[in-house]
Amino acid sequence: MKQKKIYIVEDARIIALELQRVLENLGYVVSGIAGSGEEAIEAVVAADPDLILMDVRLSGRMSGIEASREIRKRINIPVIYTTAYSDKTIVDEVQRSFPFGFVIKPYRQNDLLVAIETAFTRFEYELKLEESERKYKRLFDGSGDVIFTLDDGLRITTANWAVMKHLNMRPEELMDVEFIDLLCASSDAEIQGREFVREKLDAFLKSRRSIGFRAQFKSNYNNEPVEMSVRFESIAITGGDLIMMRAFRVVEDELLKFFHSEKQSLVMGNQIFLAGDVAYRITRNLRRYADTETAELIRLALVEMIINAIEHGNLEVTFEEKSRVLSEGVYTEFIARRQSDPAYENRRVRIDFTVDPDQAIYTISDEGAGFDHRVFFKKEIADVNTPMKLHGRGMIISKKIFDEIRYTDPGNCVTLIKRLPGISGA
């Protein structure tokens, strides 16, 4: 291992030579000795040591603290102060200069060794931390994606310059803004979408598990909404967790404009967190034949129906059970247990869909026992929404949006039909 080089700044020559002897006995190399602050500045820079032992009180116009400040303007190096004085005034003065160590004369070999090695360890740690911060800043500022850090109230604490490119907003405009307030809420579909996001964020804050979703953002570009794919993560750092959000523009597949119709089947497991992405995939061609709000409402309804198929279908979660775990704040843990239960874990949801200029048809099937859908649809909307704000809503939204809803017995397969005006035609 390479020997560490130490530079001594001490105006008492006898003390400096004794200090040199002690340091060399400890295995260090003394790269030079200076007797004043003025002399030390140029000499230290030329010698390029690994550490400086600096006397606080030096002969000449410059103190050891002043000399250290000048040296550190030129090179980044740890400084340990030495002094024959231990009164509070001296200690306070030294501490204000943020030293890497402080040793009282006369020196004891063990005290010197501990102070020096502690300084080297701390300095190495700070270098790594600075490099990590530089890399983070390059990633943060250089990314083409929108990146926010947020507090536990989901208020924005930092934002990168990508918000200017995507939303025409300056980062400083967003400080302390609640994330949910950046989402559009001028139409029924946007309001429903924002509530859907709010619920996902509430679940994220409780579980701290990464989540992803798509959302319509407000924009200063002609007041047009911007659809973005969003991901929230909780990152463990010293002193707590950091919430980070990354968002990027959703770019439609250019080939979609050539499709006259689309017919596909999709089979998925019980991953509730994928419901939003799946619903987006099976509705992304709708804007060719329906206005934006209708397409968005269909997407939101399908998200809810896919979740119903997983929760109440495959996982056989009753409405009473879901009400209870939601009120107790243990919904995430409850669902995770059901998902890993051998009785349910291999069940699948199948989605068959056809989209053409005349209509969109979605058939969602699960492998559960089914439910009495006739009784449910006889209930008034107000009766359902009051006790079941967070569930049961999917079927109510679907009833309002789709022209036909057909359940097969025993209720584990539903077909939803929406007639389309084909506004952008094929």
C-alpha positions in Angstrom: 0.0 0.0 0.0 1.3 3.5 -0.9 2.5 5.5 2.1 0.4 8.5 2.9 2.2 11.9 2.6 1.7 14.5 5.3 2.8 18.2 5.3 3.6 19.9 8.5 2.9 23.6 9.0 4.5 24.6 12.4 6.5 27.8 13.3 8.4 26.1 16.1 11.2 24.2 14.4 12.0 21.8 17.3 8.3 20.8 17.6 8.0 20.4 13.8 11.1 18.0 13.8 9.7 16.0 16.7 6.4 15.8 14.9 8.1 14.5 11.8 9.9 11.8 13.8 6.6 10.6 15.3 4.8 10.6 11.9 7.6 8.6 10.3 7.5 6.1 13.2 3.8 5.7 12.4 4.6 4.8 8.8 3.8 8.2 7.1 6.0 10.2 4.8 6.6 13.9 5.7 6.6 15.7 2.4 7.7 19.0 3.8 7.7 21.5 6.7 6.6 25.2 6.5 7.0 27.8 9.3 4.4 30.3 8.2 1.0 30.5 6.5 2.4 32.5 3.6 5.1 30.0 3.0 2.8 27.0 3.4 0.3 28.1 0.6 2.8 27.7 -2.3 4.8 24.8 -0.7 1.8 22.6 0.0 0.4 23.0 -3.5 3.8 22.1 -4.9 4.3 19.1 -2.6 0.8 17.7 -3.2 0.5 15.8 0.1 -2.4 13.7 1.3 -3.0 15.6 4.5 -1.9 18.8 6.3 -1.1 19.1 10.0 -1.6 22.8 10.5 -0.7 24.8 13.7 -3.6 27.3 14.5 -1.2 30.0 15.7 1.6 30.8 13.3 4.1 33.6 13.2 3.4 36.2 10.4 0.3 37.9 9.3 -1.7 34.7 8.5 -3.2 32.2 10.9 -3.3 28.5 10.3 -7.0 28.7 9.7 -6.6 31.5 7.1 -3.8 29.6 5.4 -6.0 26.5 5.2 -8.7 28.4 3.5 -6.3 29.6 0.8 -4.8 26.2 0.3 -8.2 24.6 -0.1 -9.1 27.1 -2.8 -6.4 25.5 -4.8 -6.4 21.8 -3.8 -8.9 19.6 -2.1 -7.1 18.2 0.9 -8.0 17.3 4.6 -6.5 19.5 7.3 -6.0 18.6 11.0 -5.3 21.6 13.3 -2.8 21.5 16.1 -2.6 23.9 19.0 -1.1 24.3 22.5 -4.4 26.0 23.6 -7.6 24.3 24.5 -9.8 27.2 25.6 -13.3 27.6 24.2 -12.5 30.5 22.0 -9.8 28.6 20.1 -11.9 25.5 19.9 -14.9 27.5 18.5 -12.8 29.2 16.0 -11.4 25.9 14.7 -14.8 24.3 14.6 -16.2 27.1 12.4 -13.6 26.2 9.8 -14.9 22.6 9.5 -11.6 20.8 10.1 -11.1 17.1 9.6 -9.5 16.8 13.1 -8.1 18.7 16.0 -5.1 17.7 18.2 -3.8 19.4 21.4 -0.1 19.8 22.0 2.0 18.1 23.4 1.2 15.3 20.9 0.5 11.7 22.0 1.3 9.2 19.3 -2.0 7.3 19.6 -4.0 10.6 19.5 -2.2 11.6 16.3 -2.8 8.1 14.7 -6.5 8.2 15.5 -7.0 11.8 14.3 -5.1 11.1 11.0 -6.7 7.9 10.1 -10.2 9.3 11.0 -9.5 12.2 8.7 -8.4 10.0 5.8 -11.6 7.8 6.2 -13.9 10.9 6.4 -12.1 12.5 3.4 -12.5 9.4 1.3 -16.2 9.1 2.2 -16.8 12.7 1.3 -15.0 12.3 -2.1 -17.3 9.3 -2.8 -20.3 11.3 -1.7 -19.4 14.2 -3.9 -18.9 11.9 -6.9 -22.2 10.3 -6.2 -23.9 13.7 -6.1 -22.2 14.7 -9.3 -23.4 11.6 -11.1 -26.9 12.1 -9.6 -26.9 15.7 -10.8 -25.8 14.7 -14.3 -28.5 12.1 -14.4 -31.1 14.4 -12.9 -30.4 17.5 -15.1 -29.3 15.6 -18.2 -32.3 13.2 -18.4 -34.9 13.8 -21.2 -37.5 12.4 -18.8 -39.3 14.6 -16.2 -37.8 13.8 -12.8 -39.2 15.0 -9.4 -38.2 14.4 -5.9 -41.1 14.7 -3.4 -41.8 14.9 0.3 -44.2 12.5 2.1 -47.0 14.9 1.3 -46.1 14.3 -2.4 -45.2 18.0 -2.7 -42.4 18.6 -5.2 -39.0 19.4 -3.7 -36.8 19.3 -6.8 -37.6 19.2 -10.5 -35.2 18.9 -13.5 -35.2 21.0 -16.7 -37.1 18.4 -18.7 -40.4 19.9 -17.3 -39.6 22.9 -19.6 -39.4 20.7 -22.6 -42.5 18.6 -21.9 -44.8 20.9 -20.0 -43.4 24.4 -20.6 -43.0 25.0 -16.9 -39.8 26.1 -15.1 -38.5 23.9 -12.3 -38.8 26.8 -9.7 -42.5 27.2 -10.5 -43.1 23.6 -9.3 -41.5 23.9 -5.9 -43.9 22.9 -3.1 -46.7 22.1 -5.6 -48.6 18.9 -4.8 -48.1 16.4 -7.6 -51.9 15.7 -8.0 -52.4 19.4 -8.9 -50.3 18.9 -12.1 -52.9 16.6 -13.5 -55.8 17.7 -15.7 -59.3 17.9 -14.2 -61.4 19.9 -16.7 -63.5 17.0 -18.0 -65.3 14.1 -16.3 -62.7 11.7 -17.8 -59.9 13.7 -16.4 -61.5 14.0 -13.0 -62.0 10.3 -12.9 -58.4 9.7 -14.0 -57.1 12.0 -11.3 -59.0 10.2 -8.6 -57.7 6.9 -9.9 -54.1 8.3 -9.6 -54.8 9.7 -6.1 -55.8 6.2 -4.9 -52.7 4.6 -6.4 -50.6 7.2 -4.7 -52.3 6.6 -1.4 -51.5 2.9 -1.8 -47.9 3.8 -2.7 -47.4 5.9 0.4 -48.6 3.1 2.6 -46.6 0.3 1.0 -43.7 2.2 -0.5 -43.7 -0.3 -3.4 -43.0 1.1 -6.8 -46.0 1.9 -9.0 -46.6 3.0 -12.5 -49.5 4.6 -14.3 -50.4 6.9 -17.2 -51.8 10.4 -16.5 -52.9 13.5 -18.3 -50.7 16.5 -17.3 -51.5 20.2 -17.5 -49.3 22.0 -19.9 -48.5 25.6 -20.8 -48.4 24.7 -24.5 -51.8 26.0 -25.7 -53.4 24.4 -22.7 -53.3 21.0 -24.4 -53.0 18.1 -21.9 -49.9 15.9 -22.2 -50.2 12.2 -21.6 -47.2 10.7 -19.8 -46.2 7.4 -18.4 -45.3 7.9 -14.7 -43.3 5.8 -12.2 -43.1 6.4 -8.5 -40.3 4.9 -6.4 -39.2 5.1 -2.7 -35.4 5.0 -2.5 -33.7 4.4 0.8 -31.1 7.0 1.7 -29.3 8.1 4.9 -31.8 9.6 7.2 -34.9 8.2 5.6 -36.5 7.6 2.2 -36.5 9.7 -0.9 -39.6 9.7 -3.1 -38.7 10.0 -6.8 -41.0 10.3 -9.8 -40.0 9.8 -13.4 -42.3 10.6 -16.3 -41.9 10.3 -20.0 -44.2 11.1 -23.0 -46.4 8.4 -24.3 -45.7 8.2 -28.0 -48.4 6.5 -30.0 -47.4 3.6 -32.3 -47.2 5.2 -35.7 -48.4 2.0 -37.3 -51.8 2.3 -35.5 -53.1 4.8 -38.1 -52.9 2.1 -40.8 -55.1 -0.4 -38.8 -58.7 -0.5 -40.0 -59.6 -2.8 -37.2 -57.9 -4.7 -34.4 -58.7 -8.0 -32.8 -56.6 -9.6 -30.1 -56.6 -11.8 -27.0 -54.5 -11.2 -23.9 -54.0 -13.4 -20.9 -52.5 -12.0 -17.6 -52.0 -13.2 -14.1 -53.2 -11.5 -10.9 -50.9 -8.5 -11.1 -53.2 -5.6 -10.1 -50.5 -3.1 -10.7 -50.6 -4.0 -14.5 -54.3 -3.2 -14.9 -53.6 0.4 -16.0 -51.0 -0.6 -18.6 -53.2 -3.4 -20.0 -56.2 -1.1 -20.3 -54.0 1.4 -22.1 -52.8 -1.2 -24.6 -56.3 -2.4 -25.4 -57.8 1.1 -25.9 -54.9 2.9 -27.6 -56.6 2.6 -31.1 -59.9 4.1 -29.8 -59.0 7.7 -30.5 -59.3 7.0 -34.2 -63.0 6.4 -33.8 -64.0 8.3 -30.6 -63.3 11.6 -29.0 -60.6 11.8 -26.4 -62.9 12.0 -23.4 -64.9 8.9 -24.5 -61.7 7.0 -25.1 -60.3 7.9 -21.7 -63.6 7.0 -19.9 -63.6 3.6 -21.6 -60.0 3.1 -20.5 -60.7 4.0 -16.9 -63.8 1.7 -16.8 -61.7 -1.2 -18.2 -59.0 -0.6 -15.5 -61.7 -1.0 -12.9 -63.2 -4.1 -14.5 -59.8 -5.8 -14.9 -59.1 -5.1 -11.2 -62.6 -6.5 -10.3 -61.8 -9.7 -12.3 -58.6 -10.1 -10.3 -59.8 -9.1 -6.9 -63.4 -10.4 -6.7 -62.9 -13.0 -9.4 -59.6 -14.9 -9.3 -58.7 -13.9 -5.7 -62.3 -14.3 -4.4 -62.1 -11.2 -2.3 -65.6 -10.3 -1.1 -66.9 -6.7 -1.0 -67.1 -7.0 2.8 -63.4 -8.2 3.0 -62.2 -5.4 0.8 -64.1 -2.8 2.8 -62.6 -4.1 6.0 -58.9 -4.2 4.8 -59.3 -0.8 3.2 -60.6 0.7 6.5 -57.8 -1.0 8.4 -55.1 0.2 6.0 -53.8 -3.3 5.3 -55.2 -3.8 1.7 -51.8 -4.2 0.1 -50.7 -6.9 2.6 -54.0 -8.7 2.3 -53.9 -8.8 -1.5 -50.2 -10.0 -1.5 -51.2 -13.0 0.7 -54.1 -13.9 -1.6 -51.8 -13.6 -4.7 -49.3 -16.1 -3.1 -52.0 -18.5 -1.9 -51.7 -21.8 -3.9 -55.5 -21.8 -4.2 -55.5 -18.6 -6.3 -51.9 -17.9 -7.6 -52.2 -19.7 -10.9 -55.5 -18.2 -12.0 -55.6 -16.0 -15.0 -57.6 -13.2 -16.5 -58.4 -13.4 -20.3 -59.3 -10.3 -22.3 -60.6 -10.6 -25.9 -61.2 -7.4 -27.7 -62.2 -6.1 -31.1 -62.0 -2.4 -32.2 -63.2 -1.2 -35.5 -64.9 2.0 -36.8 -68.3 0.9 -35.7 -67.8 -0.5 -32.2 -65.4 -1.6 -29.5 -66.1 -5.0 -27.8 -64.2 -6.2 -24.7 -64.7 -9.6 -23.1 -63.1 -10.1 -19.7 -63.1 -13.6 -18.1 -61.7 -14.7 -14.8 -61.4 -18.2 -13.2 -63.3 -17.4 -10.0 -66.6 -18.6 -8.8 -68.5 -15.6 -10.2 -71.1 -13.4 -8.4 -74.8 -12.4 -8.6 -74.5 -9.6 -11.1 -78.3 -9.2 -11.5 -78.7 -8.1 -7.9 -75.8 -5.6 -8.1 -77.1 -3.9 -11.2 -80.5 -3.4 -9.6 -78.9 -1.2 -7.0 -79.1 2.6 -7.4 -75.8 4.3 -8.1 -76.0 6.4 -4.9 -76.5 3.2 -2.9 -73.4 1.7 -4.3 -71.1 4.7 -4.2 -71.7 5.5 -0.5 -70.4 2.3 1.1 -68.2 1.2 -1.8 -66.3 4.3 -2.8 -63.2 2.3 -3.6 -64.8 -0.8 -5.0 -67.9 -1.7 -6.9 -67.2 1.4 -8.8 -66.0 -0.4 -11.9 -69.4 -1.8 -12.8 -71.1 1.5 -12.2 -68.7 3.4 -14.4 -69.1 0.7 -17.0 -72.9 0.9 -16.8 -72.7 4.6 -17.6 -70.1 4.4 -20.4 -70.9 1.2 -22.4 -74.0 0.7 -24.5 -74.3 -3.0 -23.6 -73.0 -5.1 -20.7 -73.6 -8.8 -20.9 -72.6 -11.2 -18.1 -72.6 -15.0 -18.5 -73.5 -17.2 -15.7 -72.1 -17.7 -13.1 -70.8 -14.1 -13.5 -67.1 -14.6 -14.2 -67.3 -13.4 -17.8 -68.5 -10.0 -18.9 -68.7 -8.5 -22.4 -68.8 -4.7 -22.8 -69.8 -3.1 -26.0 -69.4 0.6 -27.0 -70.8 1.8 -30.4 -68.4 4.3 -32.0 -69.1 7.2 -34.3 -65.8 6.7 -36.1 -65.0 10.4 -35.9 -61.6 10.1 -37.5 -62.7 7.3 -39.7 -60.6 4.7 -41.5 
